[in-house]
């Protein structure tokens, strides 16, 4: 796993106090939401040939082969000579020449098997300008619809060759129907689709549960997707040491002052602040941060708070921002009731990602 440059702390105190996430209230215009629909910084340089399949999991090698062929086949969709569009996709594009076969792929697998790596590799490999490809999480896509409105979002994306949706959420029926309707419009416009979603922890080992659930939830779009099963264990913990135990408040504070671009916040105060910032702005909340330092980490008090923390964890992971913390370890953030409830896949993902970021942060403590 790659380690962020920020994980090598300086050992001396900086001249200025650390930043604070609680002091930030970013405002994100709609055009930034569109422009940022690209693979996150963590996946800037990934490609199919940088994905290392587990030799004990042939489905991983097969997924690379299928996706490479899928990317190559997208060269005929929305030909380069099509009509030009404005920034938000205004104007009608030339009718696309739709290739035969499924116009979408769905990567079905558990946590940490490299689905996002493969999805980003597909985005990079697709022969089209970046402005004609979109990449975002399910939450980011619903935020885009909220910012632009449904019809404007259809106009914005209908000239694209490819839309990649990471972490497709199957636990929010309203948003799932909204996005399914949007995808139907985009398929009609000739846009190719790719999506990932995690197998629920309680269903691991039960074959194609996630694929069946996904295809059912997207209703009439099932025929447009080819499911690709990717087996394997979480690479973030494959052959790697256990996540470090939490540090003391003093160690975390000292590291925050010694690391340029670090933030320092009391965890309960940060949770309160997140309630005042729309989740679509959490990416902007982390702009220019090189490390996040948290004191007094403790279990989250309720489901709404927990879901906001999941979004923040995703944005920090996307941006490779190491997280140094005191208090409770990250695997105790969510109650047993939460981990056994309807949002458990989100909580397991957050634990996995925060654990990886905590490992990245070990170098901040001299």
Secondary structure, DSSP 8 states (H G I E B T S, - for coil): ----GGGS--SS--SS--B-GGG------HHHHHHT-S--GGGSS--GGG----TT-HHHHHHHHHHHHHHHGGGGSS-TTS----TT--S--------SS-SEEEEEE-TTSSHHHHHHHHHHHSSS-GGGEEEEEHHHHHHHHHHH-HHHHHHHHTT-SEEEEES--SS-HHHHHHHHHHHHHHHHTT-EEEEEEE--GGGTTSSSHHHHHHHHHTGGGGGGEEEEEE----TTTTT-------B-HHHHHHHHHHSTTEEEEEHHHHHHHHTTS-GGGHHHHTTT-SEEEEEEE---SSHHHHHHHHHHHHHHHHTT-EEEEEES-GGGSS-HHHHTSTTHHHHHHHHHHHHHHHHHGGGG--
